[in-house]
């Protein structure tokens, strides 16, 4: 078995699932605002990947509400629990 192969039954979460779980946890006590570049290291994704996933989560996430809040040198996103 190679180092990149997951043992059977232990599927690694997708990038979208990882981001959604992270945001749901951070917003559990109320709303949060963030820019992708400031959470990229915590989530293990690039700011560009986060931006693309946020657009998807805005339409599909049921655990959180996603709102594109403002744009000043980078998009600020507003998240709150559903």
N, C-alpha and C positions, 0 to 999 in steps of 0.2 A: 504494500500500500504506500502511495507517495505521500509526502507531507501536505499536499494540497487536498487530498481526498478526505472527506468527512466520513466518520464511522456511520454505518447504516442507522437510520432513525434519528440522527442528529444533523438536521439540515440547518445551514447557516442562514440567518435572516437576510432578506434582500436589503438593498440600500434604502429603498422606500420604507420598508418595515422598521429598519434601524432608526431612520430619521423620525418617523411617526412616533415610535416609542419614546425616543429622547424628548421630543417636543411635548408629548402628553405628560411625561413625568415632570418636566420643567414648569408646565402650566397648570399642574394639578391644584395649586393653591390660588389660582387666579390667572389673569392675563400676563403675557410676557411679550416683550419686543426684542427683536434681534436682527442683526445683519449676518448674512451667510458667512462672511469672512471671519467673524468672531466665534462661531461655533464649529467651524470646519474641523479643527483638530480633535475636539471632543467627540464628534460623530464619526471621524475617520473618512470624511469625504471632502472633495474640493468645493470651494465656494460656488463654482459653476455647476457642479453636480447638485448641490443643495438648491440653487435657484431653479434648476429644471424640475427637480422633484417637488418643490413648493407649489409650482403651477399645477402639477398633478394632484397633490394633496388638497389643494384649495377646492377641487371639484369632487374628490373621492373620500376624503377622511370623514369618518363619523364620530370619532372620539374627541376631535378638536375642531374648532372653527379657525380657519386661516384667512387672514385679510392682508392684502398688499397695502401697507400703511403709507409709506412715503418713499421718495427717491431723492437722496442727497448723497452723491458720490457712490452710492450702492443702495439697493432696495432694502427698506426696513419692513419686516414682516411682523404682524400682530397675531398672536396665538392665544386662544382661551379654550377652556374645557367645553365640550359640547353639552 
